[in-house]
């Protein structure tokens, strides 16, 4: 037995060390794969950060996108960040907040900022746009609750800005994502979308508290009457969300509870 292969070798110790080496390699691999989006890191001025983290940025990998949308190579093939954002520093050091230099709702900065997403609609598993107007889909109807179509839209300052003309539904999830507003001429005219979660449907009107009447003309529009792209969604939601702070100068002041 003294000449047997591995007779004096601790196989149990080898097994546990192999496991730890494999586990450490797995953690490094997963972390590097996680760095395909949002990297390389930048500082507040848009320059490459000197510290990119403990692991190196992964090499490029090309993914074939579904539904004939081509290919995407990451990390180097990511869409570029927005340029010339209308913000300025409030202090010389990093980490301090920036302040808008123009109209933050129109410029899409701060709480009203939006991500540079793809300008194509989000698709379901069959390659069809997920979010569509109810008027274009005969399979959907309002089965419960109050149907807001035909109700006037009241802004946060009490102005009546238009009327609800349609509901935009997430077909796979069977949820109403947006209400469609037909604005009157005094508030810009045309159609705008408002996220369903940012409205309050009353018995005789629909309330939109986030922005005031004067802001509705500036709500980002959607190019197609039957679909909304991911970029358009981000801009629309950011505009209303930013109104929580920027619609009124009084909202900018700190509040003590």
Secondary structure, DSSP 4 states (H G I P E B T S, - for coil): -TTSTTTTS-HHHHHHHHHHHHHHHHHHHHHHHHTTSS-S-B-TTSPBPS---SSPPPPPEEEEPSTT--EEEETTTSPPPPSS-SEEESSSSTTSPEEESS-HHHHT-GGG------SSB-B-TTSSBSEEEGGG-TT----SS---TT-EEE-TTS-EEEEEEEEEEETTTTEEEEEEEEE-GGGT-SEEEEEGGG-EE-SSEEE--SS-GGGGGGSPP-S-SS--BHHHHHHHHHHHHHHHHHSSGGGGS----
